[in-house]
Each structure stands twice: as C-alpha cells, then as structure tokens.
Amino acid sequence: MLLIFLTWGLDAKSSVYKDVCVKCHKYQPASLEKMFMVYLKTYSVELSFKVSLKEYLQNPTEKNSLIGSAFIQNFSVKNTSELNDTQIDEALDTYWDLYNPKDNLK
C-alpha cells in the first residue's frame, strides 16, 4: 500500500512538469533540454540552478533571462508563471531529475 502512495506521489510531481511545462514548451523552438543546458552552464549547482529558474518563473524579465536577446525579440519574455511555490518546486525537481547529466551517467 505504501508503494502505491509513493508511486502516486511521484506521478503527481511529474504531472505538473508534463501538464504545464512540456505542454507549453513543445511549441517553442528551444527544447527544454537545450534550455536546461543553458541554465546548467551558468548555475552548475542544483540549488542555484533551481533558485534562479524559480525566480525567473515568478518574475520573468529580459534582464534575468539566460535566453539570448534574439530569441526574446522574436518570442518575447514569458508570462509570469501561474503555478504556486510548491508546484514550481515540484516541476523543477522533475526537470532536474530528467536532464541532470550527472544523474544520467550511471
């Protein structure tokens, strides 16, 4: 029974990422994986990576974006995320787990 709840909890966490992040970003020219690598090059530590991306999601501006100005001129800065803090944290955890190269080298 505990395993069922743990599995459901993991699915619920990843569903925020799948239902919100992937749904929107699948129409963007830069993949989520490519954007992950841009952030990882700048913020190589998990905590700073997640904090900086969370700050951007809550207050997206051209100044705090790591995406190039040409991209912003063509597609603009994204709207402020409608996700709450917990949902953003869950989405970022899933994002990190999916694309972190250190975890995927095993």
Phi and psi in radians as a Rosetta constraint file:
Dihedral C 1 N 2 CA 2 C 2 CIRCULARHARMONIC -1.063 0.35
Dihedral N 2 CA 2 C 2 N 3 CIRCULARHARMONIC -0.709 0.35
Dihedral C 2 N 3 CA 3 C 3 CIRCULARHARMONIC -1.052 0.35
Dihedral N 3 CA 3 C 3 N 4 CIRCULARHARMONIC -0.663 0.35
Dihedral C 3 N 4 CA 4 C 4 CIRCULARHARMONIC -1.094 0.35
Dihedral N 4 CA 4 C 4 N 5 CIRCULARHARMONIC -0.798 0.35
Dihedral C 4 N 5 CA 5 C 5 CIRCULARHARMONIC -1.147 0.35
Dihedral N 5 CA 5 C 5 N 6 CIRCULARHARMONIC -0.696 0.35
Dihedral C 5 N 6 CA 6 C 6 CIRCULARHARMONIC -1.132 0.35
Dihedral N 6 CA 6 C 6 N 7 CIRCULARHARMONIC -0.750 0.35
Dihedral C 6 N 7 CA 7 C 7 CIRCULARHARMONIC -1.113 0.35
Dihedral N 7 CA 7 C 7 N 8 CIRCULARHARMONIC -0.757 0.35
Dihedral C 7 N 8 CA 8 C 8 CIRCULARHARMONIC -1.089 0.35
Dihedral N 8 CA 8 C 8 N 9 CIRCULARHARMONIC -0.704 0.35
Dihedral C 8 N 9 CA 9 C 9 CIRCULARHARMONIC -1.081 0.35
Dihedral N 9 CA 9 C 9 N 10 CIRCULARHARMONIC -0.720 0.35
Dihedral C 9 N 10 CA 10 C 10 CIRCULARHARMONIC -1.155 0.35
Dihedral N 10 CA 10 C 10 N 11 CIRCULARHARMONIC -0.703 0.35
Dihedral C 10 N 11 CA 11 C 11 CIRCULARHARMONIC -1.126 0.35
Dihedral N 11 CA 11 C 11 N 12 CIRCULARHARMONIC -0.686 0.35
Dihedral C 11 N 12 CA 12 C 12 CIRCULARHARMONIC -1.125 0.35
Dihedral N 12 CA 12 C 12 N 13 CIRCULARHARMONIC -0.709 0.35
Dihedral C 12 N 13 CA 13 C 13 CIRCULARHARMONIC -1.095 0.35
Dihedral N 13 CA 13 C 13 N 14 CIRCULARHARMONIC -0.815 0.35
Dihedral C 13 N 14 CA 14 C 14 CIRCULARHARMONIC -1.284 0.35
Dihedral N 14 CA 14 C 14 N 15 CIRCULARHARMONIC -0.351 0.35
Dihedral C 14 N 15 CA 15 C 15 CIRCULARHARMONIC -1.194 0.35
Dihedral N 15 CA 15 C 15 N 16 CIRCULARHARMONIC -0.548 0.35
Dihedral C 15 N 16 CA 16 C 16 CIRCULARHARMONIC -1.065 0.35
Dihedral N 16 CA 16 C 16 N 17 CIRCULARHARMONIC -0.806 0.35
Dihedral C 16 N 17 CA 17 C 17 CIRCULARHARMONIC -1.076 0.35
Dihedral N 17 CA 17 C 17 N 18 CIRCULARHARMONIC -0.873 0.35
Dihedral C 17 N 18 CA 18 C 18 CIRCULARHARMONIC -1.150 0.35
Dihedral N 18 CA 18 C 18 N 19 CIRCULARHARMONIC -0.810 0.35
Dihedral C 18 N 19 CA 19 C 19 CIRCULARHARMONIC -1.326 0.35
Dihedral N 19 CA 19 C 19 N 20 CIRCULARHARMONIC -0.463 0.35
Dihedral C 19 N 20 CA 20 C 20 CIRCULARHARMONIC -1.931 0.35
Dihedral N 20 CA 20 C 20 N 21 CIRCULARHARMONIC -1.014 0.35
Dihedral C 20 N 21 CA 21 C 21 CIRCULARHARMONIC -1.174 0.35
Dihedral N 21 CA 21 C 21 N 22 CIRCULARHARMONIC -0.972 0.35
Dihedral C 21 N 22 CA 22 C 22 CIRCULARHARMONIC -1.112 0.35
Dihedral N 22 CA 22 C 22 N 23 CIRCULARHARMONIC -0.712 0.35
Dihedral C 22 N 23 CA 23 C 23 CIRCULARHARMONIC -0.979 0.35
Dihedral N 23 CA 23 C 23 N 24 CIRCULARHARMONIC -0.744 0.35
Dihedral C 23 N 24 CA 24 C 24 CIRCULARHARMONIC -1.383 0.35
Dihedral N 24 CA 24 C 24 N 25 CIRCULARHARMONIC -0.805 0.35
Dihedral C 24 N 25 CA 25 C 25 CIRCULARHARMONIC -1.280 0.35
Dihedral N 25 CA 25 C 25 N 26 CIRCULARHARMONIC -0.260 0.35
Dihedral C 25 N 26 CA 26 C 26 CIRCULARHARMONIC -1.157 0.35
Dihedral N 26 CA 26 C 26 N 27 CIRCULARHARMONIC -0.268 0.35
Dihedral C 26 N 27 CA 27 C 27 CIRCULARHARMONIC -1.708 0.35
Dihedral N 27 CA 27 C 27 N 28 CIRCULARHARMONIC -0.007 0.35
Dihedral C 27 N 28 CA 28 C 28 CIRCULARHARMONIC -1.547 0.35
Dihedral N 28 CA 28 C 28 N 29 CIRCULARHARMONIC 2.593 0.35
Dihedral C 28 N 29 CA 29 C 29 CIRCULARHARMONIC -1.215 0.35
Dihedral N 29 CA 29 C 29 N 30 CIRCULARHARMONIC -0.480 0.35
Dihedral C 29 N 30 CA 30 C 30 CIRCULARHARMONIC -1.695 0.35
Dihedral N 30 CA 30 C 30 N 31 CIRCULARHARMONIC 2.164 0.35
Dihedral C 30 N 31 CA 31 C 31 CIRCULARHARMONIC -1.207 0.35
Dihedral N 31 CA 31 C 31 N 32 CIRCULARHARMONIC 2.796 0.35
Dihedral C 31 N 32 CA 32 C 32 CIRCULARHARMONIC -1.068 0.35
Dihedral N 32 CA 32 C 32 N 33 CIRCULARHARMONIC -0.608 0.35
Dihedral C 32 N 33 CA 33 C 33 CIRCULARHARMONIC -1.136 0.35
Dihedral N 33 CA 33 C 33 N 34 CIRCULARHARMONIC -0.760 0.35
Dihedral C 33 N 34 CA 34 C 34 CIRCULARHARMONIC -1.123 0.35
Dihedral N 34 CA 34 C 34 N 35 CIRCULARHARMONIC -0.736 0.35
Dihedral C 34 N 35 CA 35 C 35 CIRCULARHARMONIC -1.136 0.35
Dihedral N 35 CA 35 C 35 N 36 CIRCULARHARMONIC -0.642 0.35
Dihedral C 35 N 36 CA 36 C 36 CIRCULARHARMONIC -1.013 0.35
Dihedral N 36 CA 36 C 36 N 37 CIRCULARHARMONIC -0.807 0.35
Dihedral C 36 N 37 CA 37 C 37 CIRCULARHARMONIC -1.140 0.35
Dihedral N 37 CA 37 C 37 N 38 CIRCULARHARMONIC -0.598 0.35
Dihedral C 37 N 38 CA 38 C 38 CIRCULARHARMONIC -1.103 0.35
Dihedral N 38 CA 38 C 38 N 39 CIRCULARHARMONIC -0.813 0.35
Dihedral C 38 N 39 CA 39 C 39 CIRCULARHARMONIC -1.178 0.35
Dihedral N 39 CA 39 C 39 N 40 CIRCULARHARMONIC -0.670 0.35
Dihedral C 39 N 40 CA 40 C 40 CIRCULARHARMONIC -1.127 0.35
Dihedral N 40 CA 40 C 40 N 41 CIRCULARHARMONIC -0.639 0.35
Dihedral C 40 N 41 CA 41 C 41 CIRCULARHARMONIC -1.121 0.35
Dihedral N 41 CA 41 C 41 N 42 CIRCULARHARMONIC -0.576 0.35
Dihedral C 41 N 42 CA 42 C 42 CIRCULARHARMONIC -1.539 0.35
Dihedral N 42 CA 42 C 42 N 43 CIRCULARHARMONIC -0.729 0.35
Dihedral C 42 N 43 CA 43 C 43 CIRCULARHARMONIC -2.115 0.35
Dihedral N 43 CA 43 C 43 N 44 CIRCULARHARMONIC 1.473 0.35
Dihedral C 43 N 44 CA 44 C 44 CIRCULARHARMONIC -1.351 0.35
Dihedral N 44 CA 44 C 44 N 45 CIRCULARHARMONIC -0.256 0.35
Dihedral C 44 N 45 CA 45 C 45 CIRCULARHARMONIC -1.640 0.35
Dihedral N 45 CA 45 C 45 N 46 CIRCULARHARMONIC 2.394 0.35
Dihedral C 45 N 46 CA 46 C 46 CIRCULARHARMONIC -0.918 0.35
Dihedral N 46 CA 46 C 46 N 47 CIRCULARHARMONIC -0.817 0.35
Dihedral C 46 N 47 CA 47 C 47 CIRCULARHARMONIC -1.096 0.35
Dihedral N 47 CA 47 C 47 N 48 CIRCULARHARMONIC -0.844 0.35
Dihedral C 47 N 48 CA 48 C 48 CIRCULARHARMONIC -1.164 0.35
Dihedral N 48 CA 48 C 48 N 49 CIRCULARHARMONIC -0.606 0.35
Dihedral C 48 N 49 CA 49 C 49 CIRCULARHARMONIC -1.013 0.35
Dihedral N 49 CA 49 C 49 N 50 CIRCULARHARMONIC -0.921 0.35
Dihedral C 49 N 50 CA 50 C 50 CIRCULARHARMONIC -1.197 0.35
Dihedral N 50 CA 50 C 50 N 51 CIRCULARHARMONIC -0.703 0.35
Dihedral C 50 N 51 CA 51 C 51 CIRCULARHARMONIC -1.110 0.35
Dihedral N 51 CA 51 C 51 N 52 CIRCULARHARMONIC -0.798 0.35
Dihedral C 51 N 52 CA 52 C 52 CIRCULARHARMONIC -1.157 0.35
Dihedral N 52 CA 52 C 52 N 53 CIRCULARHARMONIC -0.709 0.35
Dihedral C 52 N 53 CA 53 C 53 CIRCULARHARMONIC -1.209 0.35
Dihedral N 53 CA 53 C 53 N 54 CIRCULARHARMONIC -0.652 0.35
Dihedral C 53 N 54 CA 54 C 54 CIRCULARHARMONIC -1.120 0.35
Dihedral N 54 CA 54 C 54 N 55 CIRCULARHARMONIC -0.762 0.35
Dihedral C 54 N 55 CA 55 C 55 CIRCULARHARMONIC -1.046 0.35
Dihedral N 55 CA 55 C 55 N 56 CIRCULARHARMONIC -0.717 0.35
Dihedral C 55 N 56 CA 56 C 56 CIRCULARHARMONIC -1.128 0.35
Dihedral N 56 CA 56 C 56 N 57 CIRCULARHARMONIC -0.765 0.35
Dihedral C 56 N 57 CA 57 C 57 CIRCULARHARMONIC -1.101 0.35
Dihedral N 57 CA 57 C 57 N 58 CIRCULARHARMONIC -0.589 0.35
Dihedral C 57 N 58 CA 58 C 58 CIRCULARHARMONIC -1.469 0.35
Dihedral N 58 CA 58 C 58 N 59 CIRCULARHARMONIC -0.391 0.35
Dihedral C 58 N 59 CA 59 C 59 CIRCULARHARMONIC -2.601 0.35
Dihedral N 59 CA 59 C 59 N 60 CIRCULARHARMONIC 1.254 0.35
Dihedral C 59 N 60 CA 60 C 60 CIRCULARHARMONIC -1.286 0.35
Dihedral N 60 CA 60 C 60 N 61 CIRCULARHARMONIC 2.140 0.35
Dihedral C 60 N 61 CA 61 C 61 CIRCULARHARMONIC -2.379 0.35
Dihedral N 61 CA 61 C 61 N 62 CIRCULARHARMONIC 2.820 0.35
Dihedral C 61 N 62 CA 62 C 62 CIRCULARHARMONIC -1.104 0.35
Dihedral N 62 CA 62 C 62 N 63 CIRCULARHARMONIC -0.601 0.35
Dihedral C 62 N 63 CA 63 C 63 CIRCULARHARMONIC -1.127 0.35
Dihedral N 63 CA 63 C 63 N 64 CIRCULARHARMONIC -0.710 0.35
Dihedral C 63 N 64 CA 64 C 64 CIRCULARHARMONIC -1.702 0.35
Dihedral N 64 CA 64 C 64 N 65 CIRCULARHARMONIC 0.209 0.35
Dihedral C 64 N 65 CA 65 C 65 CIRCULARHARMONIC -1.550 0.35
Dihedral N 65 CA 65 C 65 N 66 CIRCULARHARMONIC 2.480 0.35
Dihedral C 65 N 66 CA 66 C 66 CIRCULARHARMONIC -1.683 0.35
Dihedral N 66 CA 66 C 66 N 67 CIRCULARHARMONIC -0.114 0.35
Dihedral C 66 N 67 CA 67 C 67 CIRCULARHARMONIC -1.366 0.35
Dihedral N 67 CA 67 C 67 N 68 CIRCULARHARMONIC 2.459 0.35
Dihedral C 67 N 68 CA 68 C 68 CIRCULARHARMONIC -1.024 0.35
Dihedral N 68 CA 68 C 68 N 69 CIRCULARHARMONIC 2.721 0.35
Dihedral C 68 N 69 CA 69 C 69 CIRCULARHARMONIC -1.121 0.35
Dihedral N 69 CA 69 C 69 N 70 CIRCULARHARMONIC -0.539 0.35
Dihedral C 69 N 70 CA 70 C 70 CIRCULARHARMONIC -1.097 0.35
Dihedral N 70 CA 70 C 70 N 71 CIRCULARHARMONIC -0.718 0.35
Dihedral C 70 N 71 CA 71 C 71 CIRCULARHARMONIC -1.100 0.35
Dihedral N 71 CA 71 C 71 N 72 CIRCULARHARMONIC -0.784 0.35
Dihedral C 71 N 72 CA 72 C 72 CIRCULARHARMONIC -1.129 0.35
Dihedral N 72 CA 72 C 72 N 73 CIRCULARHARMONIC -0.692 0.35
Dihedral C 72 N 73 CA 73 C 73 CIRCULARHARMONIC -1.090 0.35
Dihedral N 73 CA 73 C 73 N 74 CIRCULARHARMONIC -0.649 0.35
Dihedral C 73 N 74 CA 74 C 74 CIRCULARHARMONIC -1.410 0.35
Dihedral N 74 CA 74 C 74 N 75 CIRCULARHARMONIC -0.594 0.35
Dihedral C 74 N 75 CA 75 C 75 CIRCULARHARMONIC -2.136 0.35
Dihedral N 75 CA 75 C 75 N 76 CIRCULARHARMONIC -0.119 0.35
Dihedral C 75 N 76 CA 76 C 76 CIRCULARHARMONIC 1.189 0.35
Dihedral N 76 CA 76 C 76 N 77 CIRCULARHARMONIC 3.021 0.35
Dihedral C 76 N 77 CA 77 C 77 CIRCULARHARMONIC -1.410 0.35
Dihedral N 77 CA 77 C 77 N 78 CIRCULARHARMONIC 2.478 0.35
Dihedral C 77 N 78 CA 78 C 78 CIRCULARHARMONIC -1.123 0.35
Dihedral N 78 CA 78 C 78 N 79 CIRCULARHARMONIC 2.822 0.35
Dihedral C 78 N 79 CA 79 C 79 CIRCULARHARMONIC -1.300 0.35
Dihedral N 79 CA 79 C 79 N 80 CIRCULARHARMONIC 2.759 0.35
Dihedral C 79 N 80 CA 80 C 80 CIRCULARHARMONIC -1.032 0.35
Dihedral N 80 CA 80 C 80 N 81 CIRCULARHARMONIC 2.394 0.35
Dihedral C 80 N 81 CA 81 C 81 CIRCULARHARMONIC -1.111 0.35
Dihedral N 81 CA 81 C 81 N 82 CIRCULARHARMONIC 2.467 0.35
Dihedral C 81 N 82 CA 82 C 82 CIRCULARHARMONIC -1.604 0.35
Dihedral N 82 CA 82 C 82 N 83 CIRCULARHARMONIC 0.003 0.35
Dihedral C 82 N 83 CA 83 C 83 CIRCULARHARMONIC -1.304 0.35
Dihedral N 83 CA 83 C 83 N 84 CIRCULARHARMONIC 2.581 0.35
Dihedral C 83 N 84 CA 84 C 84 CIRCULARHARMONIC -1.427 0.35
Dihedral N 84 CA 84 C 84 N 85 CIRCULARHARMONIC 3.035 0.35
Dihedral C 84 N 85 CA 85 C 85 CIRCULARHARMONIC -0.962 0.35
Dihedral N 85 CA 85 C 85 N 86 CIRCULARHARMONIC -0.788 0.35
Dihedral C 85 N 86 CA 86 C 86 CIRCULARHARMONIC -1.110 0.35
Dihedral N 86 CA 86 C 86 N 87 CIRCULARHARMONIC -0.754 0.35
Dihedral C 86 N 87 CA 87 C 87 CIRCULARHARMONIC -1.138 0.35
Dihedral N 87 CA 87 C 87 N 88 CIRCULARHARMONIC -0.710 0.35
Dihedral C 87 N 88 CA 88 C 88 CIRCULARHARMONIC -1.088 0.35
Dihedral N 88 CA 88 C 88 N 89 CIRCULARHARMONIC -0.801 0.35
Dihedral C 88 N 89 CA 89 C 89 CIRCULARHARMONIC -1.034 0.35
Dihedral N 89 CA 89 C 89 N 90 CIRCULARHARMONIC -0.747 0.35
Dihedral C 89 N 90 CA 90 C 90 CIRCULARHARMONIC -1.125 0.35
Dihedral N 90 CA 90 C 90 N 91 CIRCULARHARMONIC -0.757 0.35
Dihedral C 90 N 91 CA 91 C 91 CIRCULARHARMONIC -1.117 0.35
Dihedral N 91 CA 91 C 91 N 92 CIRCULARHARMONIC -0.732 0.35
Dihedral C 91 N 92 CA 92 C 92 CIRCULARHARMONIC -1.167 0.35
Dihedral N 92 CA 92 C 92 N 93 CIRCULARHARMONIC -0.646 0.35
Dihedral C 92 N 93 CA 93 C 93 CIRCULARHARMONIC -1.069 0.35
Dihedral N 93 CA 93 C 93 N 94 CIRCULARHARMONIC -0.791 0.35
Dihedral C 93 N 94 CA 94 C 94 CIRCULARHARMONIC -1.115 0.35
Dihedral N 94 CA 94 C 94 N 95 CIRCULARHARMONIC -0.788 0.35
Dihedral C 94 N 95 CA 95 C 95 CIRCULARHARMONIC -0.995 0.35
Dihedral N 95 CA 95 C 95 N 96 CIRCULARHARMONIC -0.841 0.35
Dihedral C 95 N 96 CA 96 C 96 CIRCULARHARMONIC -1.071 0.35
Dihedral N 96 CA 96 C 96 N 97 CIRCULARHARMONIC -0.805 0.35
Dihedral C 96 N 97 CA 97 C 97 CIRCULARHARMONIC -1.110 0.35
Dihedral N 97 CA 97 C 97 N 98 CIRCULARHARMONIC -0.596 0.35
Dihedral C 97 N 98 CA 98 C 98 CIRCULARHARMONIC -1.273 0.35
Dihedral N 98 CA 98 C 98 N 99 CIRCULARHARMONIC -0.704 0.35
Dihedral C 98 N 99 CA 99 C 99 CIRCULARHARMONIC -1.981 0.35
Dihedral N 99 CA 99 C 99 N 100 CIRCULARHARMONIC -0.127 0.35
Dihedral C 99 N 100 CA 100 C 100 CIRCULARHARMONIC -1.091 0.35
Dihedral N 100 CA 100 C 100 N 101 CIRCULARHARMONIC 1.988 0.35
Dihedral C 100 N 101 CA 101 C 101 CIRCULARHARMONIC -1.105 0.35
Dihedral N 101 CA 101 C 101 N 102 CIRCULARHARMONIC -0.551 0.35
Dihedral C 101 N 102 CA 102 C 102 CIRCULARHARMONIC -1.111 0.35
Dihedral N 102 CA 102 C 102 N 103 CIRCULARHARMONIC -0.681 0.35
Dihedral C 102 N 103 CA 103 C 103 CIRCULARHARMONIC -1.280 0.35
Dihedral N 103 CA 103 C 103 N 104 CIRCULARHARMONIC -0.444 0.35
Dihedral C 103 N 104 CA 104 C 104 CIRCULARHARMONIC -1.625 0.35
Dihedral N 104 CA 104 C 104 N 105 CIRCULARHARMONIC 0.040 0.35
Dihedral C 104 N 105 CA 105 C 105 CIRCULARHARMONIC -1.512 0.35
Dihedral N 105 CA 105 C 105 N 106 CIRCULARHARMONIC -0.161 0.35
